């Protein structure tokens, strides 16, 4: 389900029930004329539960959340031009890449990966993206 609101600045607020409800005062994404800005997604499922059975499972849920929000805006994963990955453990960089590359088989977006000391809800990975029409 997509809910969209247009603000006075012609920004469209994107919300889908296929991704977790934001856990703070922010939108899942904001769409402007040509750009989509997706807030950082962590491995919560749509019900708000974190499944950290394995690092790979958590990474996959993060990417599924990103995909759900991007698709709710009417765009595709191939529209993503930039991503930022935050992780609590850079030693798992290759595991992140193993999951990430399955979502971008051709022409992956520009990206950086940064280690942080902690993420919300005990998550180990958070990814935000920017997409272009």
C-alpha positions as CSV (number, residue, x, y, z in Angstrom):
1,X,0.0,0.0,0.0
2,X,1.3,3.4,-1.0
3,X,0.4,6.6,0.8
4,X,1.7,9.8,-0.7
5,X,1.3,13.3,0.6
6,X,2.3,16.4,-1.4
7,X,3.7,19.2,0.8
8,X,3.6,22.9,-0.1
9,X,7.2,22.6,-1.4
10,X,6.0,20.0,-3.9
11,X,7.8,17.3,-2.1
12,X,5.9,14.0,-2.0
13,X,6.1,11.9,1.2
14,X,6.4,8.2,0.3
15,X,5.1,5.6,2.7
16,X,4.5,1.9,2.2
17,X,3.3,-0.8,4.7
18,X,5.7,-3.2,3.0
19,X,8.6,-1.6,4.9
20,X,8.7,-0.8,8.6
21,X,7.0,2.4,9.9
22,X,9.7,5.0,10.8
23,X,10.8,4.7,14.4
24,X,11.4,8.5,14.7
25,X,10.2,11.8,13.2
26,X,11.2,11.1,9.6
27,X,9.6,9.8,6.4
28,X,10.5,6.6,4.7
29,X,11.3,8.7,1.6
30,X,10.8,12.1,0.0
31,X,10.2,12.4,-3.7
32,X,10.9,15.6,-5.6
33,X,10.5,16.3,-9.3
34,X,13.3,14.0,-10.4
35,X,14.8,12.6,-7.2
36,X,13.9,10.2,-4.4
37,X,15.6,10.3,-1.0
38,X,15.2,7.1,1.0
39,X,15.8,7.3,4.7
40,X,18.2,4.8,6.3
41,X,16.6,1.4,6.4
42,X,17.5,-1.2,9.0
43,X,16.6,-4.9,9.2
44,X,13.2,-4.5,10.8
45,X,10.4,-6.4,9.0
46,X,7.1,-4.6,8.2
47,X,5.9,-5.5,11.8
48,X,8.9,-3.7,13.3
49,X,10.8,-6.9,14.4
50,X,14.5,-7.2,13.9
51,X,15.6,-10.6,12.6
52,X,19.3,-10.9,13.2
53,X,19.3,-14.7,12.9
54,X,22.4,-14.1,10.8
55,X,24.1,-11.1,9.4
56,X,23.1,-12.1,5.8
57,X,19.4,-12.4,6.9
58,X,19.6,-8.9,8.4
59,X,21.3,-7.5,5.3
60,X,18.6,-9.0,3.0
61,X,15.8,-7.5,5.1
62,X,17.5,-4.1,4.8
63,X,17.7,-4.4,1.1
64,X,14.1,-5.6,0.8
65,X,13.0,-2.5,2.8
66,X,14.9,-0.3,0.5
67,X,13.4,-2.0,-2.5
68,X,9.8,-1.7,-1.1
69,X,10.2,2.0,-0.5
70,X,11.8,2.7,-3.9
71,X,9.1,0.7,-5.7
72,X,6.4,2.5,-3.7
73,X,7.6,5.7,-5.3
74,X,7.1,4.2,-8.7
75,X,10.9,3.8,-9.4
76,X,13.0,0.6,-9.6
77,X,16.3,-0.4,-7.9
78,X,18.0,0.4,-11.2
79,X,17.1,4.1,-10.6
80,X,19.3,4.2,-7.5
81,X,22.4,6.4,-8.1
82,X,23.9,6.6,-4.6
83,X,23.8,4.5,-1.5
84,X,25.3,4.9,2.0
85,X,25.9,1.8,4.1
86,X,26.4,2.0,7.9
87,X,27.6,-1.1,9.7
88,X,28.7,-1.9,13.2
89,X,31.3,-4.3,11.9
90,X,33.5,-3.6,8.8
91,X,34.9,-7.1,9.2
92,X,31.6,-8.2,7.6
93,X,32.1,-6.0,4.6
94,X,32.3,-9.0,2.2
95,X,29.0,-10.4,3.6
96,X,27.3,-7.1,3.0
97,X,28.6,-7.1,-0.6
98,X,27.4,-10.7,-1.2
99,X,23.8,-9.6,-0.4
100,X,24.1,-6.1,-1.9
101,X,25.3,-7.3,-5.3
102,X,22.2,-9.5,-5.8
103,X,20.1,-6.3,-5.9
104,X,22.5,-4.5,-8.4
105,X,23.7,-7.1,-10.9
106,X,24.6,-4.5,-13.5
107,X,25.9,-0.9,-13.0
108,X,25.7,-0.6,-9.2
109,X,25.2,2.9,-7.8
110,X,28.0,5.0,-6.3
111,X,28.5,4.0,-2.6
112,X,30.4,4.4,0.6
113,X,30.4,2.1,3.6
114,X,31.1,3.4,7.1
115,X,31.6,1.7,10.4
116,X,29.6,3.2,13.3
117,X,29.5,2.3,17.0
118,X,25.8,1.5,17.2
119,X,22.6,1.6,15.1
120,X,18.9,1.9,16.3
121,X,17.2,-1.1,17.7
122,X,20.4,-3.1,17.9
123,X,20.7,-3.3,14.1
124,X,24.0,-4.1,12.5
125,X,23.4,-2.6,9.1
126,X,21.6,0.5,7.8
127,X,21.3,1.7,4.2
128,X,20.0,4.9,2.7
129,X,19.8,5.6,-1.0
130,X,19.2,8.3,-3.5
131,X,17.4,7.5,-6.8
132,X,16.7,9.5,-9.9
133,X,13.9,9.2,-12.4
